[in-house]
């Protein structure tokens, strides 16, 4: 029987690319969106889900189970970006970022784990970010929320192994998607101490996304992981230097790595 895959945030970008790739490999794919009615051209069914609302999570999973009786793979892809000087980002925007990027995926996992325990099988793939491995200037909140999800995944992975459930992290680098348009940008405040530098860094970040890798690479990577009998704890997908930056962080003294980042961002 074909495996049933449930992907959050699958109406566009990486989630959509993963869904379409798995669909081409004969998987049964269900995606989620806050507003599925806006995406009538989706190649796979979209169900209503807002990761900030646990009731919609329970309802979406129940809808899929009613139709398919099982969920084999959950891909926690829904996420949102955030940029700005930490001093100037409104605290409510920081909280919202953690609601979407951290608490949301946890609520999805809590909702689907009873079914996976009942099946004595299942795979959960949390889409994090290479940015979650390091504190990046003007992306500190995003780095923190994605890094927190990486650590929770490590812990939960050990807790659920006894039930036949596997969990892994996949950290993408920059991909050519519409994430820059959807992220929260703290405004560049005229006369702010951060005005000039933040403006330059923000422009640079958007350029990196626009010139990023093809999101189909994520589809191929996720497909390979699903085919793996014993998935690793962490996977990284992206340009060589983005992945290599994680290696450098492990081996370089902190101050040297910090200087390297500051040079990269021209700080």
Residue pairs with C-beta under 8 A, 6 or more apart in sequence:
2 26
2 27
2 28
3 27
3 28
3 72
3 73
3 226
4 27
4 28
4 30
4 64
4 68
4 70
4 71
4 72
4 73
5 19
5 22
5 27
5 28
5 29
5 30
5 72
5 73
5 74
5 75
5 226
6 30
6 32
6 60
6 61
6 64
6 71
6 73
6 74
6 75
6 112
7 15
7 18
7 19
7 29
7 30
7 31
7 32
7 74
7 75
7 77
8 15
8 31
8 32
8 49
8 51
8 74
8 75
8 76
8 77
8 78
8 104
8 105
8 108
9 15
9 31
9 32
9 33
9 51
9 77
9 78
9 79
10 16
10 18
10 19
10 29
10 31
10 32
10 33
10 42
10 44
10 46
10 77
11 31
11 32
11 33
11 35
11 36
11 38
11 39
11 42
11 46
12 39
12 177
12 178
13 175
13 177
13 178
13 179
13 215
14 77
14 127
14 172
14 175
14 177
14 215
14 218
15 31
15 75
15 77
15 78
16 31
16 42
16 215
17 215
17 216
17 218
17 219
18 75
18 77
18 215
18 218
18 219
18 222
19 29
19 31
19 43
19 44
20 43
20 44
20 219
21 216
21 219
21 220
21 222
21 223
22 29
22 219
22 222
22 223
22 226
23 29
23 43
23 44
25 223
27 73
28 68
29 44
29 45
30 44
30 45
30 46
30 47
30 64
30 68
31 42
31 44
31 45
31 46
31 47
32 46
32 47
32 48
32 49
32 60
32 78
33 39
33 46
33 47
33 48
33 49
34 48
34 49
34 50
35 48
36 42
36 46
36 47
36 48
39 46
47 60
47 63
47 64
48 56
48 59
48 60
49 56
49 57
49 59
49 60
49 78
50 56
51 57
51 78
51 99
51 100
51 103
51 104
51 105
51 107
51 108
52 96
52 99
52 100
52 103
52 104
54 107
54 111
57 107
57 108
57 111
58 111
61 71
61 108
61 111
61 112
61 115
64 71
65 71
65 115
70 115
70 119
71 112
71 115
71 116
71 122
72 119
72 121
72 122
72 123
73 122
73 123
73 124
73 125
73 226
74 108
74 109
74 112
74 122
74 123
74 124
74 125
75 124
75 125
75 127
75 222
76 104
76 105
76 108
76 109
76 124
76 125
76 126
76 127
76 149
77 127
78 100
78 104
78 105
79 100
79 101
79 127
79 129
79 146
80 96
80 97
80 100
80 101
80 182
80 183
80 184
81 139
81 142
81 179
81 180
81 182
81 183
81 184
82 89
82 93
82 94
82 97
82 139
82 141
82 142
82 183
82 184
82 186
83 138
83 139
83 142
83 183
83 184
83 185
83 186
83 202
83 205
84 138
84 141
84 184
84 185
84 186
84 198
85 138
85 186
85 192
85 194
85 198
86 140
86 141
87 194
88 186
88 189
88 192
88 194
89 141
89 184
89 186
90 186
93 141
93 184
93 186
94 141
96 184
97 141
97 142
97 145
97 184
98 141
98 144
98 145
98 148
100 145
101 142
101 145
101 146
101 149
102 145
102 148
102 149
102 152
105 126
105 149
106 152
109 124
109 156
109 167
112 122
112 124
113 122
113 160
113 163
113 165
115 122
116 122
116 124
116 160
116 163
116 164
116 165
117 160
117 163
117 164
117 165
119 164
120 163
120 164
121 164
121 165
122 164
122 165
122 166
123 165
123 166
123 167
123 168
123 225
123 226
123 231
124 165
124 166
124 167
124 168
125 167
125 168
125 169
125 170
125 222
125 225
125 226
125 231
126 149
126 150
126 153
126 167
126 168
126 169
126 170
127 170
127 171
127 172
128 146
128 147
128 149
128 150
128 153
128 169
128 170
128 171
129 142
129 143
129 146
129 171
129 172
129 173
130 171
130 172
130 173
130 236
130 238
130 242
130 243
130 245
130 246
131 139
131 142
131 143
131 146
132 143
132 145
132 146
132 147
132 148
132 149
132 150
132 171
133 147
133 150
133 171
133 245
133 246
133 249
134 143
134 245
134 246
134 249
134 257
134 261
135 143
135 144
136 142
136 143
136 261
136 265
137 201
137 261
137 262
137 265
137 267
138 198
138 201
138 202
138 205
138 265
139 205
142 183
146 171
149 169
150 169
150 171
150 234
153 167
153 168
153 169
153 233
154 169
154 233
156 167
157 166
157 167
157 168
157 233
160 167
166 230
166 231
168 225
168 231
168 232
168 233
168 234
168 235
169 233
169 234
169 235
170 218
170 221
170 222
170 225
170 235
170 236
170 237
171 234
171 235
171 236
171 237
171 238
172 218
172 236
172 237
172 238
173 212
173 213
173 236
173 237
173 238
173 239
173 242
173 243
174 208
174 209
174 211
174 212
174 213
174 238
174 239
174 242
175 209
175 212
175 213
175 214
175 215
175 217
175 218
175 238
176 209
176 210
176 211
176 212
176 213
176 214
176 215
177 209
177 212
177 215
179 209
180 205
180 206
180 209
180 210
185 202
186 198
188 195
188 198
188 199
188 202
189 195
192 198
197 266
197 267
200 266
201 265
201 266
201 267
204 265
213 238
213 239
217 237
218 237
221 235
221 237
225 231
225 235
236 242
236 243
236 246
248 257
248 260
249 257
252 260
